[in-house]
């Protein structure tokens, strides 16, 4: 059961107890006392029945009037004073109405505030003491005993009243706590509804981001595999067309084109299934880049060398794929634009970074130039390289000038194989 439910159950029990004490018990005691008044004449005990009946009816009507016309308890002090006045009159003429006098104690605690509660307890004790002595006449004759009984009753009743007052304060504090708890629950429900809406928005955004990321991945892989492969095949076929009279040279260009077609087909299939490139699946990163460099040099008849520094070690698959694709794209750009005679690649393993540098002695270009598609040098390749590197919180730097060659440096965190990104 929740805290709110427990408090609510306790308040319900307390409200039922209040109903018994302040509404059921007074009428019950008053009826018992009236019943005794009606029986006493049968035993030849003189009883002023008209007075007793009239006062009893007046007391019942007084309580009914208050509970009916004042459901919220307004006018509590006046109600209590009137009830005690009627009780004192009943006890004065019929001492057994001391039973009914008992209701004055809980009524004083419930309907009076502060020190007035103890004043009410004192008045109730004095009326009860008069009942103990047999009515007003005996109390007047035995006033010292009446005074002593009143004092003792007042002290005892005041002590119990103090305990009851603290319990009442606890109930009030619990009611306040329940109200605050309800407000907190309402705010929590509102916050949960808002969070549910935000969660739904985040799911939509995450799905859209995932779709965009997958599209970019496929676009990069298509560019790095199929597009480059088709461009290489076209270049080899064009070269073959120009050497029809030279069968050995023609055969070499056709063979290169066929090899490029096979490699492109294999990479296309691996892209569809989102697995590592074949070169990485079958060897280490430095071997994969070295093999790509060697085959590129053979196809393009350009001197290209890979140098590895540091401590080569297995890296996370994303790190190795990013650096391999960067090497492929950089070499493809050299073949398409640089007109270089030599290309140098350096793969550097450092403590917290892995860096790939690609330098050529080609014609160079102006890195700050922006074309219609918003990318330097007008191609998708550099944009794809940047996207790959930035996904790993790495950096891509390009240095070039017309006639001065080009240097591309990609640095990514050295995330070891098997580690979580």
N, C-alpha and C positions, 0 to 999 in steps of 0.2 A: 504494500500500500504506500502511496506517495505521501510526502509530508503534508501537502495541502489536504489530501483526503483524511489523514489522521486528525489534523486540526479541525476540519469540518465535522468529523464524527464526534470529536470531543465537545465542540460547540453545540451540536444537536443534543447531546446528552445533558449539557448544562441548561439549555433552553427548556428541555422537558422537566428538569429538576426545578427550574424557576416557576414553571407553570404549576407544578404541584405545590410548591411552598407559598406562592403569592396569590394563587387563584383557587386551588382546590382545598388546601388545608384550612384557610380561614373560614370558609363556608361550612366545612365539615365540623370543625370545633364549635362553631356557633350553633350548628344544628344539634350537636350532642348536648351542649349546655341548655338549649331550649327544651330538648327532650327531658333532661333531668328536671327542669322547672315544672314541666307538665306532670311528671310522675310524683313529685314530692307531696302534693296535696293528698294523694292516695294514702300516704303514711302519716297523715295528720300533721304535716310540717307546714307552717304558715308561709305562703309565698305571695308577694304582690304581683300576681300574674299579669294584670293589664300593663303595669309598668315594665315588667321584664319582657313581655311579648312586644310591646311598643318599641323599647330600646333595641331589642334583637332585630326587629324588622328594619329599624332605622340604620343599624350598623350594616346589615346586609345590603340595604338600598344604597348606603354611602359607598360601599366597596364596588357594587355593580355600576353605580354612576361613574365612578372614577375610571374603572377599567373599560367602560363603554365609550365615554366621551373623551377620555384622555389616553388613547392607546399608546402614545409615545411617551407617556409618563410626565407630561407637563403639570405644574401645580403640585409637585410631590410633597413639599413641606406642608401646605394647607391640608392636603389629604391625610397625612400622617397625624397632624394635630387633631383633626376632626375625629379620626378613628380612635385615638387614645382618649379623647374626651368621652366618647360613647362607651369605650371599654371601662373607664373609671366609674362612670355612672352605673354600668351593669354590675361591676364588682362591689360597689357600695351597697346595692340592694340585694345582690345575689352572689355571695363569695365564690360559689363553684365556677363562676365565669372566669376564675383565675386560669382555667384551662385555655380559654380563648385569649387571655392576655399574652400567652406565649408568642402569638404572631407579631407582637410589637418588636421583638428582637430582630428577626430577619427583615421586617419592614423598615426598621431604623437604618440598617446597613444598606438596604437596597435603594430607599427613596431619599435618604438624607446624605449630605456631603460634609466632609471635613469634621470639625469638632461638633457639629450638630448631630452627628451619629451618636456620639457619647452622651449628648444631652438626651437624645431619644432613648438610649439604653437606660439612663438613670430614671427617666419618667416611667418606663416599663417596669423597672425593678421596684419602684415605689408602689405602683398599682398592684404588682404581684405580692409584695409584702402585705398590703392591705387585705388581699385575698387569703393569704396564709393565716392571718389573725381573725378571720371570720367576718370581714366587712368593715364599713366605715366606723360604726359605733365602737367596736372592739379596738380598732386601730387608734381611735381618739383616746380611749381609756388606757391603752397600753402603748402610748406613743414612744417610750424608750425602746421597747422591743421592735416596734414598727421601724424606728429609725435604724436600729442595729441590723435588722434583716434587710432593709433597703440598701445599707452600705455594703454589706457582704454580697448581696445579689448583684449590686452595681459593679463591684470589683471583679467578681467572677465573669459577669456578662461582658464587661469591658475587655477582659483578657481574651475571651473567645471572639469578641468583636474584632480585636486587633488581628487575630489569626485569620478571621474571615475577610477582613479588609485587604490583607496581603494576598490572599487567594483571589479576591476580586480584581486587584491590580494586575495579577498575573493573567487573569482571563482577558482583561482589557488589552494588555500588551500582546497577548496571543492573537486577539482579534485584529489589532493593528498589523501584526506580522502577517496574518492571513491576507489582509488587504494588500499589503506590499507584495506578498508572494503572488497574488493574483495579477497585480500590475506587472510584475516581473515576467510571469508566464505569458501575459498578453504581449509584452514587448518581445519575448523570446519567440512566440509564434509568428509575430510579424517579421522578426529577423530571419526565421527559418523560411518563411515564404519568400522573402527577398533573396535569401541565399539559394533557394531552389530555382528562382528565376535566373540568378547570376550563373548557377551551375549549368542550367540549360543553355545560356548564352555561351559559356565557356566550352561546352561540348560542341556547339555549332562552330565556334571559332576554331577549336582544336581540329574538328573534322575538315574545315576549310583549309586550315594551315597544313594538315596532313596531305590533303589532296594537292595543294600547291607545291608542297615539298616533293611529293612523288612525281608530279609533272616536271618539276625542275630536274629531279634526278634522271628521269627518262630522257629529258631533252639533253642533259649533259652527256649521258651515256650514248645516246644516238649520235651526238656531235663527235664524241671522242672515239667512237667505233665505226658506225655505219658511214657517217659523213666523211670522216677521214679516209676510211677504206675505199669508198666510192671515188673520192678525189684522187687517191693513189692509183686505183685501177684505171681511171680516165687518163691520168698522166702517163701511165705505162702503155696504154693502148695508143695514145697519140704518138708517143715515142716510137712504138712499134710500126705505126703507119708510115712514119718518116724513114724507116729502115727496112722497107720491104725487099730491097735489093741486097740486103746483108742478112742472110739466114741466121748466122750465129747470134748477132745482136737482136734480131727480131725474136728468135726463140727465147732469149734471156728476158726481154720485156714481157712477152706473153706469159712466161713462167712466173715472173714477179706479179703480174696481174692476177693469175690464178691463185697464187699463195695469198695475196691480199684479199681475194674474194672468200677463200676458205676461212681465213682469220676473222674477217668481218662477220661471216655467217655464224661462226662459233661465239663471238662476242655478243652478237645480237641475241642469240639464244640465252646466254648467261645474263644479259640485261633483263630479258623477260622474266627470268626466275630470280632476279635480284641476288645473284651470287657473285663471289669474287671473280675478277678476271682470271683467265686460264693461266696466265704467266705467274700470278701470285699463288694460285691454288697448287701449283707444282714446284714452287721454289721460293727462295728468299727475295726480299725487296731489291737488294742490290743486284741479284742475278736477273730479276725480271726487268729492271731498268737497263741493265747491261745488255740483255738480249734485244730489247726494243731499240736501243742505241745502235747495236751492231746491224740489225736488219734494216734500220732506217738509213744507215750509212751506205749499205750495199745498194739499196734501191735508188737512193738519190745521188750516189757517187760523191759524197761529201765526207771529209775526214771528221769523225765524231768519236770522242773518248770519254768514258766515265771514270771518275776517281772517287774512291770511298775513303772517308776519314773517320776516326773515332772507333768506338766499339760496336760493330754491327750486332743487332739483337732483334728478335721478333717483336714487331709492334702490333698494336690493335689493327684489326682489318680495315677500319675506316681511315686510319693514318696511312697505311700502305697503299690503299686504293687511291687516296687523294694525291699522294706523291707520284704514283705511277701515271695517273691521268694527267697530272701537271707536266711530267716529262714528255708524254706523248703529244700533248697540245703544243708545248713549247717547240718541239722538233717539227711538228706539222706547220707551225707558223714560220719557222726558219725555212722550210722547204717551199712554202708558198710566197713568202715576201722578202726574205733577207738576202738572197743571192750570195750566201756565205760560202767560204771555202773551208772553214774549220769551225767546229762546235765543241765546246768543253762542258761537261756536266760534272758537278761535284755533289755527292751525297754525304752529308756530315751528320754523324751521330753524336750528340752532346748529352749532358746529364738530364736536362729537362726539355730539350728541343731536338727535332730532326729537321734538317734544312736541305733543300735541293736548289742548287744554283745552276742555271743554264746560260752560257755566254756564247755569242757568235760574233764573227768579224764582218757581218753583212752591212747592208746599206743603212740600217737603222731607221728610226722614225721619230716623230714628235709625240711623246706620251700624253701631253696635255691636250692634244687635238681631239675634239669630240665630233662624232659624225651623227647622221640622222637618227640612228638607233640608240644614241647616248653612250656608246661604248668606245673606248680608245681603239684606234686602228680600224674601227668599223666592223669588227667581227664578234661572233658569239663566244669564241674561244677564251679570250681574256676574262669576259664576264663569268663564264662557267668556272674558270680556274679560281677566280675570287670567291665565288659562292662555295665551292668545295672547301677552300682553305678557311673561310670565315665560319663555316659550320663546325669546325674543330677549334674555334677561337684562335686561329692562326693569322698570319699576315702574309700578304703578297706584295712584293716591291718590284717595280719595273724601272730600269734605268736605260735610256737610249737617247741618241741624237742622230740627226741625219748624217750619214757617212761615218759614224763612230760605232756601229754595231749595237747590240742589245744585250742586256743582262736581266734575267728574271730570277728572283729569289723567293722561294716559298718556305715559310717556317711554320711548323705545327708542333703542338705539345707531344712530348715523347711518352705516349700512353702505351704501356707494355701490353703484350698479348694477353687476353683473358681478363683484363681490367674493365670495370664499368665506366662508361663515358659520363 
